[in-house]
Amino acid sequence: MAREAVRGDAVTVSVVVKAFKLVNQRVRPPFPPPVAGQGHVHYYLDTNSLPTTHSRPATGVYRSIPATDYTWTGVEPGKRSFAVQLVGRDHAPLTPPVTDRITLDVG
């Protein structure tokens, strides 16, 4: 990864998505049925492990959006973990999983 540290309390996480169409999603059930090659991105902050099923992470917080970047604001100083995961329209992780993670010093 290119950066190991950032200054301030705002961190923008960006992803490059290829051969996958980002679409709007429902944030509450009932979720639409999956469509191959369509979904959105889950952005995670301080999540120990990423969900392997349609569920919330056990730790940390996440945001679910159909966009290739998300800015976390009010990030506390220290070592922070940022992760991304492609999920289907039904919020279920793709199989095989498509994820990435970076740890940064924020402050």
Residue pairs with C-beta under 8 A, 6 or more apart in sequence:
1 102
3 102
3 104
4 104
4 105
5 104
5 105
5 106
5 107
6 104
6 105
6 106
6 107
7 107
8 106
9 73
9 74
9 75
9 76
9 77
9 106
10 71
10 72
10 73
10 74
10 75
11 71
11 72
11 75
11 80
11 82
11 104
11 106
12 69
12 70
12 71
12 72
13 43
13 69
13 70
13 71
13 72
13 82
13 84
14 68
14 69
15 41
15 68
15 69
15 84
15 100
16 68
17 41
17 68
17 86
19 37
20 37
20 38
20 39
20 86
20 98
21 37
21 38
21 39
22 38
22 39
22 40
22 41
22 66
22 67
22 68
23 38
23 39
23 40
23 66
23 89
24 40
24 66
25 31
25 32
25 39
25 40
25 64
25 66
25 89
25 91
26 32
27 64
31 54
31 89
31 90
31 91
32 89
32 90
33 89
33 90
34 88
34 89
34 90
34 92
35 88
35 89
38 88
38 89
39 86
39 87
39 88
39 89
39 94
40 64
40 65
40 66
40 86
40 87
40 89
41 64
41 65
41 66
41 67
41 68
41 70
41 84
41 85
41 86
41 87
42 50
42 62
42 63
42 64
42 84
42 85
42 86
42 87
42 91
43 62
43 63
43 64
43 65
43 70
43 72
43 82
43 83
43 84
44 50
44 57
44 60
44 61
44 62
44 81
44 82
44 83
44 84
44 85
45 60
45 61
45 62
45 72
45 75
45 80
45 81
45 82
46 59
46 60
46 61
46 80
46 81
47 57
47 58
47 59
47 60
47 61
47 62
47 81
47 83
48 57
48 58
48 59
48 60
48 81
49 57
49 58
49 59
50 57
50 83
50 85
50 93
50 97
50 99
51 57
51 85
51 93
52 93
52 97
53 92
53 93
54 90
54 91
54 92
54 93
56 62
60 81
63 70
64 87
64 91
72 82
75 106
76 106
77 106
77 107
78 105
78 106
78 107
79 103
79 104
79 105
79 106
80 103
80 104
80 105
80 106
81 101
81 102
81 103
82 101
82 102
82 103
82 104
83 99
83 100
83 101
83 102
84 99
84 100
84 101
85 93
85 97
85 98
85 99
86 93
86 94
86 98
86 99
87 93
87 94
88 94
93 99
